Amino acid sequence: MLVNYDKLWKLLIDKKMNRTELKEAARISFNVLAKLGKGETVSMESILKICKALDCDISDVMEVEKEERKNGNSYSNK
């Protein structure tokens, strides 16, 4: 499965906040911020800190997408 944080980046634009400001407001590490930027998974604790800092729900910052295999019918569990 793939994690997509596009909603988070759009929310930051709407709130006129940059990534460094998010890092400070949510008290997350640079490594967590880097993982978010690469679309990698982060801990639920980090996601909840971000939601608290932005006063939003988990669905407002991320989506989980299924990754289709090349044969088209099955999904992988990455």
PDB file of N, CA, C and O in Angstrom:
ATOM      1  N   MET A   1       0.842  -1.185   0.000  1.00  0.00           N
ATOM      2  CA  MET A   1       0.000   0.000   0.000  1.00  0.00           C
ATOM      3  C   MET A   1       0.882   1.242   0.000  1.00  0.00           C
ATOM      4  O   MET A   1       1.984   1.249   0.548  1.00  0.00           O
ATOM      5  N   LEU A   2       0.382   2.254  -0.609  1.00  0.00           N
ATOM      6  CA  LEU A   2       1.100   3.523  -0.691  1.00  0.00           C
ATOM      7  C   LEU A   2       0.405   4.574   0.160  1.00  0.00           C
ATOM      8  O   LEU A   2      -0.820   4.582   0.275  1.00  0.00           O
ATOM      9  N   VAL A   3       1.185   5.445   0.745  1.00  0.00           N
ATOM     10  CA  VAL A   3       0.642   6.543   1.538  1.00  0.00           C
ATOM     11  C   VAL A   3       0.808   7.824   0.735  1.00  0.00           C
ATOM     12  O   VAL A   3       1.864   8.078   0.157  1.00  0.00           O
ATOM     13  N   ASN A   4      -0.239   8.618   0.709  1.00  0.00           N
ATOM     14  CA  ASN A   4      -0.225   9.863  -0.047  1.00  0.00           C
ATOM     15  C   ASN A   4      -0.521  11.015   0.916  1.00  0.00           C
ATOM     16  O   ASN A   4      -1.552  11.022   1.588  1.00  0.00           O
ATOM     17  N   TYR A   5       0.392  11.986   0.975  1.00  0.00           N
ATOM     18  CA  TYR A   5       0.236  13.130   1.875  1.00  0.00           C
ATOM     19  C   TYR A   5      -0.106  14.416   1.124  1.00  0.00           C
ATOM     20  O   TYR A   5       0.095  15.506   1.659  1.00  0.00           O
ATOM     21  N   ASP A   6      -0.615  14.313  -0.094  1.00  0.00           N
ATOM     22  CA  ASP A   6      -0.959  15.509  -0.873  1.00  0.00           C
ATOM     23  C   ASP A   6      -1.919  16.429  -0.128  1.00  0.00           C
ATOM     24  O   ASP A   6      -1.812  17.653  -0.212  1.00  0.00           O
ATOM     25  N   LYS A   7      -2.852  15.832   0.599  1.00  0.00           N
ATOM     26  CA  LYS A   7      -3.812  16.643   1.361  1.00  0.00           C
ATOM     27  C   LYS A   7      -3.100  17.490   2.418  1.00  0.00           C
ATOM     28  O   LYS A   7      -3.490  18.630   2.670  1.00  0.00           O
ATOM     29  N   LEU A   8      -2.068  16.935   3.026  1.00  0.00           N
ATOM     30  CA  LEU A   8      -1.296  17.680   4.025  1.00  0.00           C
ATOM     31  C   LEU A   8      -0.645  18.895   3.400  1.00  0.00           C
ATOM     32  O   LEU A   8      -0.714  19.994   3.950  1.00  0.00           O
ATOM     33  N   TRP A   9      -0.008  18.704   2.246  1.00  0.00           N
ATOM     34  CA  TRP A   9       0.698  19.826   1.608  1.00  0.00           C
ATOM     35  C   TRP A   9      -0.297  20.909   1.164  1.00  0.00           C
ATOM     36  O   TRP A   9       0.012  22.098   1.246  1.00  0.00           O
ATOM     37  N   LYS A  10      -1.471  20.514   0.702  1.00  0.00           N
ATOM     38  CA  LYS A  10      -2.500  21.496   0.323  1.00  0.00           C
ATOM     39  C   LYS A  10      -3.021  22.235   1.550  1.00  0.00           C
ATOM     40  O   LYS A  10      -3.275  23.439   1.501  1.00  0.00           O
ATOM     41  N   LEU A  11      -3.176  21.499   2.655  1.00  0.00           N
ATOM     42  CA  LEU A  11      -3.639  22.122   3.896  1.00  0.00           C
ATOM     43  C   LEU A  11      -2.629  23.151   4.402  1.00  0.00           C
ATOM     44  O   LEU A  11      -3.013  24.217   4.884  1.00  0.00           O
ATOM     45  N   LEU A  12      -1.348  22.833   4.294  1.00  0.00           N
ATOM     46  CA  LEU A  12      -0.319  23.789   4.701  1.00  0.00           C
ATOM     47  C   LEU A  12      -0.394  25.062   3.865  1.00  0.00           C
ATOM     48  O   LEU A  12      -0.242  26.165   4.390  1.00  0.00           O
ATOM     49  N   ILE A  13      -0.627  24.908   2.571  1.00  0.00           N
ATOM     50  CA  ILE A  13      -0.777  26.087   1.700  1.00  0.00           C
ATOM     51  C   ILE A  13      -1.973  26.912   2.147  1.00  0.00           C
ATOM     52  O   ILE A  13      -1.878  28.135   2.257  1.00  0.00           O
ATOM     53  N   ASP A  14      -3.096  26.256   2.406  1.00  0.00           N
ATOM     54  CA  ASP A  14      -4.306  26.960   2.844  1.00  0.00           C
ATOM     55  C   ASP A  14      -4.075  27.711   4.150  1.00  0.00           C
ATOM     56  O   ASP A  14      -4.624  28.794   4.354  1.00  0.00           O
ATOM     57  N   LYS A  15      -3.269  27.138   5.026  1.00  0.00           N
ATOM     58  CA  LYS A  15      -2.993  27.762   6.328  1.00  0.00           C
ATOM     59  C   LYS A  15      -1.780  28.695   6.279  1.00  0.00           C
ATOM     60  O   LYS A  15      -1.354  29.237   7.299  1.00  0.00           O
ATOM     61  N   LYS A  16      -1.232  28.871   5.066  1.00  0.00           N
ATOM     62  CA  LYS A  16      -0.060  29.730   4.879  1.00  0.00           C
ATOM     63  C   LYS A  16       1.065  29.343   5.840  1.00  0.00           C
ATOM     64  O   LYS A  16       1.654  30.184   6.518  1.00  0.00           O
ATOM     65  N   MET A  17       1.337  28.043   5.869  1.00  0.00           N
ATOM     66  CA  MET A  17       2.345  27.489   6.765  1.00  0.00           C
ATOM     67  C   MET A  17       3.351  26.706   5.929  1.00  0.00           C
ATOM     68  O   MET A  17       2.967  26.004   4.993  1.00  0.00           O
ATOM     69  N   ASN A  18       4.637  26.822   6.262  1.00  0.00           N
ATOM     70  CA  ASN A  18       5.632  26.028   5.542  1.00  0.00           C
ATOM     71  C   ASN A  18       5.980  24.776   6.351  1.00  0.00           C
ATOM     72  O   ASN A  18       5.512  24.602   7.476  1.00  0.00           O
ATOM     73  N   ARG A  19       6.786  23.928   5.776  1.00  0.00           N
ATOM     74  CA  ARG A  19       7.106  22.643   6.404  1.00  0.00           C
ATOM     75  C   ARG A  19       7.874  22.817   7.716  1.00  0.00           C
ATOM     76  O   ARG A  19       7.660  22.061   8.664  1.00  0.00           O
ATOM     77  N   THR A  20       8.750  23.790   7.775  1.00  0.00           N
ATOM     78  CA  THR A  20       9.498  24.041   9.009  1.00  0.00           C
ATOM     79  C   THR A  20       8.561  24.478  10.125  1.00  0.00           C
ATOM     80  O   THR A  20       8.712  24.056  11.271  1.00  0.00           O
ATOM     81  N   GLU A  21       7.595  25.320   9.789  1.00  0.00           N
ATOM     82  CA  GLU A  21       6.609  25.749  10.788  1.00  0.00           C
ATOM     83  C   GLU A  21       5.771  24.566  11.268  1.00  0.00           C
ATOM     84  O   GLU A  21       5.439  24.477  12.450  1.00  0.00           O
ATOM     85  N   LEU A  22       5.431  23.661  10.354  1.00  0.00           N
ATOM     86  CA  LEU A  22       4.703  22.451  10.747  1.00  0.00           C
ATOM     87  C   LEU A  22       5.545  21.614  11.696  1.00  0.00           C
ATOM     88  O   LEU A  22       5.048  21.138  12.717  1.00  0.00           O
ATOM     89  N   LYS A  23       6.810  21.435  11.365  1.00  0.00           N
ATOM     90  CA  LYS A  23       7.721  20.649  12.204  1.00  0.00           C
ATOM     91  C   LYS A  23       7.749  21.196  13.624  1.00  0.00           C
ATOM     92  O   LYS A  23       7.686  20.435  14.589  1.00  0.00           O
ATOM     93  N   GLU A  24       7.844  22.498  13.748  1.00  0.00           N
ATOM     94  CA  GLU A  24       7.907  23.133  15.066  1.00  0.00           C
ATOM     95  C   GLU A  24       6.564  23.063  15.792  1.00  0.00           C
ATOM     96  O   GLU A  24       6.520  22.754  16.983  1.00  0.00           O
ATOM     97  N   ALA A  25       5.471  23.348  15.085  1.00  0.00           N
ATOM     98  CA  ALA A  25       4.145  23.354  15.707  1.00  0.00           C
ATOM     99  C   ALA A  25       3.725  21.960  16.173  1.00  0.00           C
ATOM    100  O   ALA A  25       3.122  21.806  17.235  1.00  0.00           O
ATOM    101  N   ALA A  26       4.052  20.947  15.368  1.00  0.00           N
ATOM    102  CA  ALA A  26       3.656  19.577  15.690  1.00  0.00           C
ATOM    103  C   ALA A  26       4.688  18.869  16.555  1.00  0.00           C
ATOM    104  O   ALA A  26       4.428  17.782  17.071  1.00  0.00           O
ATOM    105  N   ARG A  27       5.857  19.479  16.714  1.00  0.00           N
ATOM    106  CA  ARG A  27       6.952  18.880  17.478  1.00  0.00           C
ATOM    107  C   ARG A  27       7.321  17.511  16.929  1.00  0.00           C
ATOM    108  O   ARG A  27       7.422  16.525  17.659  1.00  0.00           O
ATOM    109  N   ILE A  28       7.517  17.485  15.610  1.00  0.00           N
ATOM    110  CA  ILE A  28       7.985  16.269  14.949  1.00  0.00           C
ATOM    111  C   ILE A  28       9.431  16.495  14.518  1.00  0.00           C
ATOM    112  O   ILE A  28       9.885  17.634  14.407  1.00  0.00           O
ATOM    113  N   SER A  29      10.135  15.421  14.280  1.00  0.00           N
ATOM    114  CA  SER A  29      11.546  15.528  13.914  1.00  0.00           C
ATOM    115  C   SER A  29      11.713  15.839  12.429  1.00  0.00           C
ATOM    116  O   SER A  29      10.783  15.695  11.636  1.00  0.00           O
ATOM    117  N   PHE A  30      12.909  16.265  12.081  1.00  0.00           N
ATOM    118  CA  PHE A  30      13.230  16.487  10.670  1.00  0.00           C
ATOM    119  C   PHE A  30      13.093  15.184   9.893  1.00  0.00           C
ATOM    120  O   PHE A  30      12.654  15.191   8.743  1.00  0.00           O
ATOM    121  N   ASN A  31      13.469  14.051  10.521  1.00  0.00           N
ATOM    122  CA  ASN A  31      13.364  12.753   9.850  1.00  0.00           C
ATOM    123  C   ASN A  31      11.924  12.415   9.499  1.00  0.00           C
ATOM    124  O   ASN A  31      11.658  11.885   8.420  1.00  0.00           O
ATOM    125  N   VAL A  32      10.990  12.716  10.398  1.00  0.00           N
ATOM    126  CA  VAL A  32       9.569  12.485  10.111  1.00  0.00           C
ATOM    127  C   VAL A  32       9.134  13.367   8.953  1.00  0.00           C
ATOM    128  O   VAL A  32       8.434  12.910   8.048  1.00  0.00           O
ATOM    129  N   LEU A  33       9.539  14.613   8.976  1.00  0.00           N
ATOM    130  CA  LEU A  33       9.196  15.542   7.895  1.00  0.00           C
ATOM    131  C   LEU A  33       9.762  15.048   6.560  1.00  0.00           C
ATOM    132  O   LEU A  33       9.095  15.133   5.529  1.00  0.00           O
ATOM    133  N   ALA A  34      10.982  14.537   6.584  1.00  0.00           N
ATOM    134  CA  ALA A  34      11.595  14.009   5.360  1.00  0.00           C
ATOM    135  C   ALA A  34      10.832  12.796   4.841  1.00  0.00           C
ATOM    136  O   ALA A  34      10.633  12.662   3.633  1.00  0.00           O
ATOM    137  N   LYS A  35      10.403  11.913   5.735  1.00  0.00           N
ATOM    138  CA  LYS A  35       9.619  10.748   5.323  1.00  0.00           C
ATOM    139  C   LYS A  35       8.290  11.176   4.710  1.00  0.00           C
ATOM    140  O   LYS A  35       7.848  10.608   3.711  1.00  0.00           O
ATOM    141  N   LEU A  36       7.662  12.169   5.305  1.00  0.00           N
ATOM    142  CA  LEU A  36       6.408  12.682   4.749  1.00  0.00           C
ATOM    143  C   LEU A  36       6.636  13.204   3.335  1.00  0.00           C
ATOM    144  O   LEU A  36       5.833  12.959   2.435  1.00  0.00           O
ATOM    145  N   GLY A  37       7.727  13.919   3.153  1.00  0.00           N
ATOM    146  CA  GLY A  37       8.051  14.473   1.845  1.00  0.00           C
ATOM    147  C   GLY A  37       8.301  13.416   0.786  1.00  0.00           C
ATOM    148  O   GLY A  37       8.080  13.651  -0.402  1.00  0.00           O
ATOM    149  N   LYS A  38       8.766  12.242   1.220  1.00  0.00           N
ATOM    150  CA  LYS A  38       9.036  11.141   0.298  1.00  0.00           C
ATOM    151  C   LYS A  38       7.843  10.206   0.141  1.00  0.00           C
ATOM    152  O   LYS A  38       7.904   9.244  -0.625  1.00  0.00           O
ATOM    153  N   GLY A  39       6.758  10.484   0.862  1.00  0.00           N
ATOM    154  CA  GLY A  39       5.583   9.623   0.790  1.00  0.00           C
ATOM    155  C   GLY A  39       5.763   8.308   1.516  1.00  0.00           C
ATOM    156  O   GLY A  39       5.124   7.314   1.172  1.00  0.00           O
ATOM    157  N   GLU A  40       6.629   8.291   2.517  1.00  0.00           N
ATOM    158  CA  GLU A  40       6.861   7.082   3.296  1.00  0.00           C
ATOM    159  C   GLU A  40       5.949   7.070   4.521  1.00  0.00           C
ATOM    160  O   GLU A  40       5.416   8.105   4.920  1.00  0.00           O
ATOM    161  N   THR A  41       5.777   5.895   5.108  1.00  0.00           N
ATOM    162  CA  THR A  41       4.934   5.804   6.299  1.00  0.00           C
ATOM    163  C   THR A  41       5.656   6.387   7.508  1.00  0.00           C
ATOM    164  O   THR A  41       6.878   6.303   7.630  1.00  0.00           O
ATOM    165  N   VAL A  42       4.875   6.970   8.385  1.00  0.00           N
ATOM    166  CA  VAL A  42       5.382   7.490   9.661  1.00  0.00           C
ATOM    167  C   VAL A  42       4.479   6.934  10.759  1.00  0.00           C
ATOM    168  O   VAL A  42       3.425   6.366  10.471  1.00  0.00           O
ATOM    169  N   SER A  43       4.882   7.092  11.989  1.00  0.00           N
ATOM    170  CA  SER A  43       4.105   6.538  13.107  1.00  0.00           C
ATOM    171  C   SER A  43       2.766   7.250  13.258  1.00  0.00           C
ATOM    172  O   SER A  43       2.604   8.407  12.871  1.00  0.00           O
ATOM    173  N   MET A  44       1.827   6.530  13.826  1.00  0.00           N
ATOM    174  CA  MET A  44       0.517   7.121  14.117  1.00  0.00           C
ATOM    175  C   MET A  44       0.676   8.278  15.095  1.00  0.00           C
ATOM    176  O   MET A  44      -0.060   9.261  15.016  1.00  0.00           O
ATOM    177  N   GLU A  45       1.620   8.169  16.005  1.00  0.00           N
ATOM    178  CA  GLU A  45       1.884   9.242  16.962  1.00  0.00           C
ATOM    179  C   GLU A  45       2.242  10.537  16.230  1.00  0.00           C
ATOM    180  O   GLU A  45       1.761  11.611  16.593  1.00  0.00           O
ATOM    181  N   SER A  46       3.080  10.436  15.211  1.00  0.00           N
ATOM    182  CA  SER A  46       3.469  11.618  14.438  1.00  0.00           C
ATOM    183  C   SER A  46       2.276  12.199  13.683  1.00  0.00           C
ATOM    184  O   SER A  46       2.101  13.417  13.639  1.00  0.00           O
ATOM    185  N   ILE A  47       1.457  11.333  13.090  1.00  0.00           N
ATOM    186  CA  ILE A  47       0.269  11.799  12.367  1.00  0.00           C
ATOM    187  C   ILE A  47      -0.677  12.519  13.323  1.00  0.00           C
ATOM    188  O   ILE A  47      -1.232  13.563  12.981  1.00  0.00           O
ATOM    189  N   LEU A  48      -0.863  11.966  14.518  1.00  0.00           N
ATOM    190  CA  LEU A  48      -1.746  12.600  15.487  1.00  0.00           C
ATOM    191  C   LEU A  48      -1.206  13.943  15.967  1.00  0.00           C
ATOM    192  O   LEU A  48      -1.982  14.871  16.195  1.00  0.00           O
ATOM    193  N   LYS A  49       0.100  14.060  16.122  1.00  0.00           N
ATOM    194  CA  LYS A  49       0.708  15.351  16.485  1.00  0.00           C
ATOM    195  C   LYS A  49       0.433  16.393  15.403  1.00  0.00           C
ATOM    196  O   LYS A  49       0.129  17.547  15.703  1.00  0.00           O
ATOM    197  N   ILE A  50       0.544  15.974  14.144  1.00  0.00           N
ATOM    198  CA  ILE A  50       0.282  16.881  13.027  1.00  0.00           C
ATOM    199  C   ILE A  50      -1.182  17.306  13.027  1.00  0.00           C
ATOM    200  O   ILE A  50      -1.494  18.483  12.848  1.00  0.00           O
ATOM    201  N   CYS A  51      -2.074  16.345  13.229  1.00  0.00           N
ATOM    202  CA  CYS A  51      -3.505  16.657  13.255  1.00  0.00           C
ATOM    203  C   CYS A  51      -3.842  17.620  14.391  1.00  0.00           C
ATOM    204  O   CYS A  51      -4.646  18.536  14.217  1.00  0.00           O
ATOM    205  N   LYS A  52      -3.233  17.415  15.536  1.00  0.00           N
ATOM    206  CA  LYS A  52      -3.469  18.307  16.673  1.00  0.00           C
ATOM    207  C   LYS A  52      -2.965  19.719  16.358  1.00  0.00           C
ATOM    208  O   LYS A  52      -3.654  20.701  16.634  1.00  0.00           O
ATOM    209  N   ALA A  53      -1.785  19.817  15.791  1.00  0.00           N
ATOM    210  CA  ALA A  53      -1.199  21.119  15.472  1.00  0.00           C
ATOM    211  C   ALA A  53      -2.025  21.861  14.415  1.00  0.00           C
ATOM    212  O   ALA A  53      -2.131  23.087  14.456  1.00  0.00           O
ATOM    213  N   LEU A  54      -2.604  21.122  13.476  1.00  0.00           N
ATOM    214  CA  LEU A  54      -3.371  21.737  12.394  1.00  0.00           C
ATOM    215  C   LEU A  54      -4.871  21.763  12.678  1.00  0.00           C
ATOM    216  O   LEU A  54      -5.647  22.286  11.878  1.00  0.00           O
ATOM    217  N   ASP A  55      -5.280  21.198  13.817  1.00  0.00           N
ATOM    218  CA  ASP A  55      -6.685  21.127  14.212  1.00  0.00           C
ATOM    219  C   ASP A  55      -7.519  20.481  13.103  1.00  0.00           C
ATOM    220  O   ASP A  55      -8.475  21.066  12.595  1.00  0.00           O
ATOM    221  N   CYS A  56      -7.129  19.265  12.748  1.00  0.00           N
ATOM    222  CA  CYS A  56      -7.819  18.557  11.667  1.00  0.00           C
ATOM    223  C   CYS A  56      -7.870  17.064  11.959  1.00  0.00           C
ATOM    224  O   CYS A  56      -7.356  16.601  12.978  1.00  0.00           O
ATOM    225  N   ASP A  57      -8.491  16.323  11.062  1.00  0.00           N
ATOM    226  CA  ASP A  57      -8.636  14.883  11.181  1.00  0.00           C
ATOM    227  C   ASP A  57      -7.582  14.181  10.323  1.00  0.00           C
ATOM    228  O   ASP A  57      -7.004  14.788   9.421  1.00  0.00           O
ATOM    229  N   ILE A  58      -7.338  12.913  10.608  1.00  0.00           N
ATOM    230  CA  ILE A  58      -6.352  12.140   9.849  1.00  0.00           C
ATOM    231  C   ILE A  58      -6.667  12.156   8.364  1.00  0.00           C
ATOM    232  O   ILE A  58      -5.759  12.268   7.540  1.00  0.00           O
ATOM    233  N   SER A  59      -7.925  12.047   8.016  1.00  0.00           N
ATOM    234  CA  SER A  59      -8.313  12.024   6.596  1.00  0.00           C
ATOM    235  C   SER A  59      -8.059  13.359   5.901  1.00  0.00           C
ATOM    236  O   SER A  59      -8.095  13.437   4.673  1.00  0.00           O
ATOM    237  N   ASP A  60      -7.803  14.406   6.679  1.00  0.00           N
ATOM    238  CA  ASP A  60      -7.479  15.713   6.106  1.00  0.00           C
ATOM    239  C   ASP A  60      -6.016  15.833   5.706  1.00  0.00           C
ATOM    240  O   ASP A  60      -5.640  16.770   5.001  1.00  0.00           O
ATOM    241  N   VAL A  61      -5.176  14.880   6.156  1.00  0.00           N
ATOM    242  CA  VAL A  61      -3.743  14.983   5.884  1.00  0.00           C
ATOM    243  C   VAL A  61      -3.167  13.824   5.087  1.00  0.00           C
ATOM    244  O   VAL A  61      -2.078  13.945   4.527  1.00  0.00           O
ATOM    245  N   MET A  62      -3.879  12.699   5.025  1.00  0.00           N
ATOM    246  CA  MET A  62      -3.302  11.556   4.320  1.00  0.00           C
ATOM    247  C   MET A  62      -4.360  10.655   3.716  1.00  0.00           C
ATOM    248  O   MET A  62      -5.521  10.656   4.125  1.00  0.00           O
ATOM    249  N   GLU A  63      -3.923   9.882   2.727  1.00  0.00           N
ATOM    250  CA  GLU A  63      -4.746   8.852   2.111  1.00  0.00           C
ATOM    251  C   GLU A  63      -3.885   7.610   1.942  1.00  0.00           C
ATOM    252  O   GLU A  63      -2.674   7.708   1.742  1.00  0.00           O
ATOM    253  N   VAL A  64      -4.508   6.446   2.023  1.00  0.00           N
ATOM    254  CA  VAL A  64      -3.816   5.187   1.765  1.00  0.00           C
ATOM    255  C   VAL A  64      -4.349   4.665   0.441  1.00  0.00           C
ATOM    256  O   VAL A  64      -5.557   4.514   0.255  1.00  0.00           O
ATOM    257  N   GLU A  65      -3.433   4.394  -0.468  1.00  0.00           N
ATOM    258  CA  GLU A  65      -3.808   3.931  -1.797  1.00  0.00           C
ATOM    259  C   GLU A  65      -3.309   2.515  -2.007  1.00  0.00           C
ATOM    260  O   GLU A  65      -2.208   2.168  -1.578  1.00  0.00           O
ATOM    261  N   LYS A  66      -4.108   1.705  -2.660  1.00  0.00           N
ATOM    262  CA  LYS A  66      -3.677   0.356  -2.998  1.00  0.00           C
ATOM    263  C   LYS A  66      -2.822   0.417  -4.245  1.00  0.00           C
ATOM    264  O   LYS A  66      -3.109   1.162  -5.181  1.00  0.00           O
ATOM    265  N   GLU A  67      -1.767  -0.381  -4.241  1.00  0.00           N
ATOM    266  CA  GLU A  67      -0.853  -0.424  -5.383  1.00  0.00           C
ATOM    267  C   GLU A  67      -1.207  -1.628  -6.239  1.00  0.00           C
ATOM    268  O   GLU A  67      -1.172  -2.764  -5.764  1.00  0.00           O
ATOM    269  N   GLU A  68      -1.547  -1.386  -7.495  1.00  0.00           N
ATOM    270  CA  GLU A  68      -1.906  -2.476  -8.395  1.00  0.00           C
ATOM    271  C   GLU A  68      -0.657  -3.183  -8.896  1.00  0.00           C
ATOM    272  O   GLU A  68       0.357  -2.554  -9.197  1.00  0.00           O
ATOM    273  N   ARG A  69      -0.754  -4.505  -8.978  1.00  0.00           N
ATOM    274  CA  ARG A  69       0.331  -5.280  -9.581  1.00  0.00           C
ATOM    275  C   ARG A  69       0.233  -5.170 -11.086  1.00  0.00           C
ATOM    276  O   ARG A  69      -0.791  -4.743 -11.619  1.00  0.00           O
ATOM    277  N   LYS A  70       1.287  -5.550 -11.764  1.00  0.00           N
ATOM    278  CA  LYS A  70       1.330  -5.429 -13.211  1.00  0.00           C
ATOM    279  C   LYS A  70       0.285  -6.283 -13.914  1.00  0.00           C
ATOM    280  O   LYS A  70      -0.122  -5.950 -15.027  1.00  0.00           O
ATOM    281  N   ASN A  71      -0.167  -7.388 -13.292  1.00  0.00           N
ATOM    282  CA  ASN A  71      -1.166  -8.223 -13.944  1.00  0.00           C
ATOM    283  C   ASN A  71      -2.565  -7.609 -13.860  1.00  0.00           C
ATOM    284  O   ASN A  71      -3.494  -8.077 -14.517  1.00  0.00           O
ATOM    285  N   GLY A  72      -2.708  -6.558 -13.046  1.00  0.00           N
ATOM    286  CA  GLY A  72      -3.927  -5.777 -13.055  1.00  0.00           C
ATOM    287  C   GLY A  72      -5.000  -6.176 -12.068  1.00  0.00           C
ATOM    288  O   GLY A  72      -5.768  -5.311 -11.650  1.00  0.00           O
ATOM    289  N   ASN A  73      -5.102  -7.442 -11.666  1.00  0.00           N
ATOM    290  CA  ASN A  73      -6.202  -7.864 -10.820  1.00  0.00           C
ATOM    291  C   ASN A  73      -5.884  -7.896  -9.334  1.00  0.00           C
ATOM    292  O   ASN A  73      -6.781  -7.698  -8.516  1.00  0.00           O
ATOM    293  N   SER A  74      -4.662  -8.134  -8.971  1.00  0.00           N
ATOM    294  CA  SER A  74      -4.297  -8.285  -7.571  1.00  0.00           C
ATOM    295  C   SER A  74      -3.657  -7.017  -7.030  1.00  0.00           C
ATOM    296  O   SER A  74      -3.228  -6.140  -7.780  1.00  0.00           O
ATOM    297  N   TYR A  75      -3.610  -6.950  -5.743  1.00  0.00           N
ATOM    298  CA  TYR A  75      -2.962  -5.837  -5.064  1.00  0.00           C
ATOM    299  C   TYR A  75      -1.838  -6.379  -4.219  1.00  0.00           C
ATOM    300  O   TYR A  75      -1.944  -7.465  -3.649  1.00  0.00           O
ATOM    301  N   SER A  76      -0.762  -5.626  -4.137  1.00  0.00           N
ATOM    302  CA  SER A  76       0.345  -6.039  -3.277  1.00  0.00           C
ATOM    303  C   SER A  76       0.160  -5.414  -1.907  1.00  0.00           C
ATOM    304  O   SER A  76      -0.531  -4.403  -1.783  1.00  0.00           O
ATOM    305  N   ASN A  77       0.742  -5.974  -0.907  1.00  0.00           N
ATOM    306  CA  ASN A  77       0.659  -5.449   0.454  1.00  0.00           C
ATOM    307  C   ASN A  77       1.986  -4.845   0.871  1.00  0.00           C
ATOM    308  O   ASN A  77       2.621  -5.315   1.815  1.00  0.00           O
ATOM    309  N   LYS A  78       2.399  -3.818   0.178  1.00  0.00           N
ATOM    310  CA  LYS A  78       3.677  -3.156   0.507  1.00  0.00           C
ATOM    311  C   LYS A  78       3.507  -2.281   1.712  1.00  0.00           C
ATOM    312  O   LYS A  78       4.463  -1.639   2.148  1.00  0.00           O
TER     313      LYS A  78
END
